[in-house]
Amino acid sequence: MTVTTRMILGVVFGGVILCGCAEDGGGAGGPAAGQYLAEQVHTLLLGSADNAEVVKQVPGTDRAVLVSSKARKLTLLRVEADRLTVLREAALFENDATESELTHVAVAPDGAWAVCTRTLIEVDGGGAQTDCGGELVFVDVSDGEAFGTVLAQVTVGPMPDAAAVSPDGRWVAVANERDGPDAWGKCVVPGEVPSVSIVEVPDGDPAAAVERHRVTMVDGDTGPREPETVAFSGDGDLVVATLQDSHELLMFRISDLEGVTAPSSTLDAVRIVALPPDVVGAGPWPDGVARVALPGGGEVFAVAGEWNDTLLVVDPDGAILANHPISPEDLPPGLPRVIDGGSPLFSPDSVAGFSVDGRPHVALTLRHAGAVVVYDLSDPAAPVYASAVAVGQQEAGGRDEDGSTVRPEGIAAAPDGSWILTANEEESSVSLAVAR
């Protein structure tokens, strides 16, 4: 069944299909013909200590890998028409007594392996930090007894927060956040430097993986440059990373690093893109970033403005195409939100791109709203609100200083938009929404 035949028209309230309308019931009205809508059909509750945080599709399959960060646990899920099924589970590094976490996961294009980013914290006998490191952990994610087997471990920069695998499986880019105290982070060891690691995986073999480049960050005038999330271009050469605390985007091509012995963000080949504030001057604090393929072979990068509730769209040359507000007038009035002058209403976090009958779309998790919002990017310079869907099973939040009690963070989407998954950190669950 195609996504188009599963779409519906109209506005449905009181259920889980949500589309735009103003607070008074007027405003946006019903969706336009062909507008993307999704319905939550299942939420799988996990253990209260699991801290479900990141979920990614295993390419070319009906499976997905979920990371529970603090539990250092991987779960292999099957996506069915109306539910999620647990196929495999594996706990990693069970004997590690530190606060180290698995912070992210990215899956190889052939689906044979995945990479997890792992923070490494060492302390002395008195509990004081002595080192803040990081590594990539390559794991088997096949549906078999080998699921969760560690295939290789590669040292990268300090406190890695995200990774991406290039479309050809040759490269892994790693956002080494450092997470320093000047950005309210966990690493208090002096001298650690945030960076982006480029790890080569020759012939797609994790056993041969090696860090080829580490692009270190030099702070700018707008805050510490700490890479948060990372994405690849379609050709696997351009690397794009959000620099959350400095309100910037980092862009460089791997091919431009050849022969450079100590690349840094001051290199001419490394572009730093200043991301604009919203209409009232609030900075975006960019979080998630994802490539969105355009008809005809083009591409853009969608960025979640976590702090000022924006969707930013940037082209491969660093031009800002859109700085679009996630408007309360679009979103359904029944969703939770944070009512606090010092916080975002909705807090967009992670981003996933997909295409519906040739029309590019982007979905973002809204942590404070307990929901996913979807935009049509047929015109990348003018995102069009499509719909929103509440996720989670036990939402108890409202319009107050806390907002959602579900707190969706990670997101994955089928390439054709037929389904969307969210990893709900606060509820410790994963939700499935399907296109209608």
N, C-alpha and C positions, 0 to 999 in steps of 0.2 A: 504494500500500500504506500503510495507516495505521500509526502508531507502535505501537498496541496489538498488531496482528497480527505485528509484528516483534519483540515482546518474547519472552523465553524465561524459563523457570523453572529453578531448580537452581543449584548452585555449580560453576563450572568453574575448575579450577586447572591450571597448566602452560601456559596460553594467555594471551590478552590480555583475556578477559572476567574481571573481578574483582568479587567482592562480599564483604560483610562476614563475617569470621570471626575468632575470637580466636586468640591466638598458639598455643594448644594444639589448635586445630582445632575447639573447641567454641564457646561464646559465642553470637554472633548467629545462626549456622546459615544455612540457605538463605533466599533472599528470599521475601517474601510474594507472593501472587498479584497480578499486574499491576505489580509493582515494576519501575521503569525500570532497564534494563541497556544498556550500550553496549560495542561492540567496536572496537578500533582496526583499521582495514583498510588504511591507507596512511600512510606518512611520506615527504614530499618533502624531500630534502636540498638545501640551497642553498649558495651559496659561503661559505667559512669566514669571510669578512670581512663577510658580510651583516648579522649581528646581528639576525635576525628577532625582532621584539618585539611587534607589535600586529597583530591580524587582525579584520576586521569584514565581515559579510555585506552585499552590495548588496541592499537590500530588494526583495522580490518576484522575485528571480532565483536561479539556481543558482551565482552568482558571489560571490567575496569579494575584498577588497583587503587585501594584506599590506604592512606597513611594515617595512623594515629600517632601523633608526634611524641608526646610524653611517654606513652606506653611502648614506643619503638616497635610498633606492630604493623604488619602488612596484611591486608585482606583482599582476596580476589573475589570479585562479584560478577554475577551474570545478570545482564539487563534483559528482562523479559517484558512482554507487552504491558503487564500491569503490576509487576513486582520485581524486587531485587532478591537474588539468592546468593548466599555465601557458599563459594566453592572451596576456598582454601584460606587458612590463616597461618601466619608465621610471626613469632616474636624474635626480634634481633637483639643481640648484645644483652642478654638477660642478666649477665653477671656484672654489668656496668652499674656501679653504685653512684655515679655522678649525676649531675643535672643535664647531661648531654641528651640531645633530642634528634629525631629524624624530622627535618623541617620541610621537606618537599620531595616530590617524585616526578620523574619524566620517563616515558616509555620509548624504547627503540622503535623505529618504523616497522620492523619485521615482527614486533611483539615478543621477541625471545627473551629480552632482558629489560630491566629498568635501572635507573640510577636514583638513589636517594642521597640527599644532602644530609650530612651528620655534623652537628656541632660537637666540639670536644672541649671539655672544661676540666682542667686539672687543679687540684687544691693541695695545700700542705697539711700537716697534721693538725694545725689550728683552724683549718677551714678556709684559709685565705687563698684566693686564686693565684696560681703560679703560671698558668698558660691558658690561652683561648685559641684553639685551633679548629681545623675543619677537614673533612674528607668527603670524597664521593664513594658511595658504596654501591657497587654493581650487584644486582640480584637477579635470580631466575624468576620470571613471572609466568612461566608456562603452567597450564592446568594439569599438574602432575605432582608426584611425590617430591620433586625437586623444588617446588615453589618455595621461595624465600631463601634458597641457598645463596650464600654470599660468594660471588664469582671473583671479585677483585675489590681492593680498596686503594684509592689514590688520594694522596695528600693534596689539598687545595688551600685557598686562603682562609683567614679566620672567620669562624661563625657563619658558614654558608647558609643562605636563606632560601635559595631557589636554584633550579637547574632547567635546562632545555636541551633537547637532542635535535641535531640538524636533520632535515628531511631525508638525507641520504645515510644517516646513522654514523657518519664519520666523526662528527664533533659533538662535544658536550660543552655548553657554556654554563658557568656557575657564578651566581651573584654572591660574593663573599661579603656579607654585610658588615662584619666586624662587630656591630651592635655595641658601640662604645658608650661610655657614661655621658658624653656630651649630647647624645641622642637618646637618653633615658634607657640605655641598653643593659645587657647582662655582663658584658666583658669589661672588667676593670683593670686588666693588665696593660700597663703602659707600653707604647711602641707598636701595638698591633695596627696594621694598615688595611683598610677596606680595599677590595679589588674585584676584578672579574677574571676567573680562570678559564682558559681554553684547553680542554683535554681532548687529545686525539684518540680515536678508537680504531686502529688500523684493521681493515677488513671486517669491521664490526665485531671484533673479538675483544671482550672486556679484559681478558688476561694480558693483552698487549697495550692496554690504555696507559697514556702518559700525559702529564701536563706539559703542553708546549709553550704556552704563554701565560703570564699573569700581569694584567693591566692594573697597576696600582692607582689609587685615587689621591689626588691632591685637592684639598678642600677649597671651595670657592667662597664668594662673599655672602652667599645666601644660606649657609649651613654646611655641616659635614656631608661629604659625598659618600653615602653608604648604599651600595647596590641592593635593591630589594627583590625585584623580579626580572626575569630575562626571557627574551624570545629571539628566534631566528627568522630571517627572511626565507622566501621560498627557494632561493638558490643555495642556502646554507652557508653563505659567506658573511652577510651583514648580521651583526649582533646588536640587539637593542635592550637596554636595561633601564629600569626606573631608579632614580636617585631620590629617595623619598624625602630626606631631611633637607635637601637643598632645592627641592621643587624643580628638578631637571630630568632630562633624558640623556642617556649615554648611547652613542652610536659609533660603531667602527666595523671595518671589514677585516676578517682574519687574514686575507691575502695581503693586506697592508702591513701586517706585523712581521712578515718574513724578514729576517736579518736584523730586527730590532732587539737588542739585548735586554733592555729594561724598559718596556713600554709603560707609559703612564697616561693619565688623563690630560696631560699637557702636550702630548704628541700631536703634531699637525693633522695626522690621519684620524685622530679621535675627535668626534664632534660632541660638544656639550650643548644641548638644546634647552633653553630656559622655557619652562612651561608657565603660561599666563595664569594670573589669579582670576577669580570670578568677578562678577559685576560689582561686588561690594569690597573687592580687594583682598579676599581671603585666598591664601595659597592652596594649591591642590594636594600637597603631600602625596604624590603619586604612588600607587601600590601595584596592582596587577597590570600586565601588558600582554597583548596577544596579537599575532598576525591575523589579518582578515584579507582573504583573497578576493580580488575584484574581477568582474567579467573582462575577458580579453587578456588576462595574464598579469594585470597590475596587482598592487597590494598596498595596504595601509596598516598602521599599528594603532590599536585601540588601547587607551590608558584610563585606568580608574583613578579619578581624583578623590582620594579617600576622605579628605578633610573638608573639601568645599562642595561635595556632591556634584561632581561633574564627570562627563565622558569627554575625553580629549581624543582627537584623531590626528595622527601625524603621518606624513608621507615618508618614503625611504630617504629623502634628502633632508629631513628634519623640519620641513615646513608644517606649521600648525594649520590644519585644515578646519578643525572644529573645536570649540570650547563650550560644550553643550551642557546646560544645567539639567540635572535630574529634578524635575519640577514636581512639587506637591500637587499641582493642579492636574498632572498626568496620572500619578499613582492613585490607586484606590484608597479612599479615605479610611478604610478599616485596618490598614496595615499599621503595626507599631512604628514608633519613631522616637528619637531622643529629643526631648524638649529641654534644651539647655543652651544658653547663649554661647558657651564655649565649645560646643561639640557639633558635628554634622548631624542633620536629621536622619540620614539614611546610611551613610558610610559605605560607598561601593568599595569592594575589596578585590575579588578575582574576576578575570575576564576570559571568555571563550568565544571564538568566532565560528560561524557555520554559514552555509549557503542553502537557501530555499528556492528551488527552481531557478537558479542563476542569480538570485538576489542575495547579496551579502548581508548578514545579520551579526549582531554581537550581543552576548548575554553577560550580565554582571550580577554578582551576589551583592545584596544590600544587607550588611551585618545588623544594623540597627533596626531594620524593617522586617527581618525574618523572611526575605523574599528574593526572587530573581527578577530583574527587569531586562527586557529585550528591546533593541532598537534595530530598525532597518537602515542599513548603510548603503543603499543603492546610490545615493549621492553622499559620498563621504564627508563633504563639507556641510551637510545639513541632515544630521541624524533624525530619524522619525521614530517617535515612540510607538512601539507595537503593542506590548502588553506586559503584565507583571503577574507572577504566580507566587503565592505564599507557600513556604516549605516548612517541613518539620511536623512532628506529631503532637507535641504538647506545648504549643505556644501559650505563654502566660503573660507576655509583655503587653504594653500599651503605649500611650502617649505620656511619657514621663521622663525622668532623668536617666533611665536605664534602657528603655526600648525593648527590643526583642529578647526573649529568653532562649531562642533557637540559635541565633547568631551564625548564619551560613557564612562560610569562608571560601573553601575551595570549590571549583566548578569544572565540569567537563561537559562537552556536548558532542553528539553524533555529527559527523560532517554534513549530513543533510538536515540537521535540526530535528530529527524525529524524536529525540529524547535529550534531556538535560539532567545531570546529576549535580547535587550539592553536598559538600561535606559540612555538617552543621556542628561547629566546634563546641558551643556551649551546651547543646542538647546531647552531644555525642551520638550523632546519628548521620545517616546518609539518605537523601530524598531523591526520588525519581519523578520527574515531570515529563509527560509525553505530549507531542504536538497533536492538536485536534483540528 
